[in-house]
């Protein structure tokens, strides 16, 4: 006989499940009774394995039913060899995940091929390894999905592998730059070589409705046109590399024959006519465009009020309610004009002589745009603050403080809402007492990520799960550090010796992830020797923990030598039960 909870309808229970992560869903409800097992295993799952720990990843893999998974994100950034680990659990992946619709592979190991079922119509591949093996890896995956893909996101450097592939069903295409930093940031520093994006997508014989395109400095954009998609393209985003100088005439020629276009977004550097609101007004009235977002930069200096004047007509303010902001960069060499709220400020150095920007928006929208909207990265130089503070930022997610000493909490609270901070960086405060930092964290209850210099007197609060220790490894006393760390699950630390690596792995048993850097200043020969002498076999032979526990390890030397370790559960011996 079911209890009152178990007697709830499947629809109500599914609504409850929507509030739980897959890990919590299985941890709470699996194996309670047969009805709940059936319901849990029939609930459609969207699995995001990007940041999850190795132990939680293993737990989920042991309990999911492949047929319930409709979306899957696999990423090697934080847990190395994620794709390989996943395929170890599901060696017949293609035959098991029959209802899988969307797959995202980020930094996935190129040596582990994943054979996708034909049900996968949406595919994202972000691969930043420049190894030649990438060609085979990407070619194989895309070739098998060519007839079913409707959504594709890929980096522009990988287009060279798609020259002979056709995508007849494709409607949504995103071609980004070559680097990804985990947020809405595009780096187009890796130009395409000898690949004409325009010609390539023309020959794919598809009917795109949505196109997002990064255009680098090798592309002859002056002859770029999308007439092939004139009767199907409804959403277009063009992001030009900063070295390309774009004119209004060029964009007009590109857009004028896109008869179905309703949404247009553009980010570009160019000539003065790009920031002429009257020209854009005349052009838009000839089109079906109902949403226009832009960020234009021009190497001219004029009065900002005069630049904004052409965007104050009744067309902009009353008919369309389209508002723009304008400012000159700190060096006063260029002017940037942008649409609100699409290109709202997400990163801010404070104090700033150009902030807040002048806009055409009403005061209530302006206030919300500059101070109430989310700011992902906010850095504050406490040595440059000028009193009094007459405005406050209410949605700062990551706060970086620098200066000679920490300001009082009253002053900090008058600048940002400390209750909203999730990531805190205090490594650049020259004099920071332990009780000051403790008091600061006590007033930032949502902070779970902390970057600081090692302080032997500071006890890491239990709310901190991600700790980054800045500074050379030899300055860190592990004996003292062992007694100050509590609930940290992921640790980034610079190592000074092999023995230090062994001690951290064997003593800090609560860690799920360990990111090791080898003195990230000017590396000497000793640091390079340490790095080159550490392999997976060496780790197993020299540490007690890794002799008995599952783990994965990735080596990297892209910026400086580093290693990324992820610890799993104890390896099962013969006869062990799950």
Helices and strands as residue ranges (DSSP letters): H 10-17, H 22-29, H 34-42, E 45-48, H 54-63, G 66-68, E 69-75, H 82-89, H 93-96, E 102-106, E 122-126, H 133-145, E 151-155, G 156-162, E 172-176, H 197-202, E 210-215, G 221-223, G 227-229, E 235-240, E 245-246, H 248-255, E 263-270, G 272-275, H 277-284, E 291-298, H 304-309, H 314-314, I 315-319, E 323-328, E 335-340, E 347-350, E 358-359, H 363-367, I 368-372, E 375-381, E 396-405, H 409-415, G 418-420, E 423-431, H 434-442, E 449-453, E 466-470, G 473-475, H 478-482, E 490-494, H 498-507, E 513-517, H 525-532, H 536-542, H 544-548, E 549-556, E 562-570
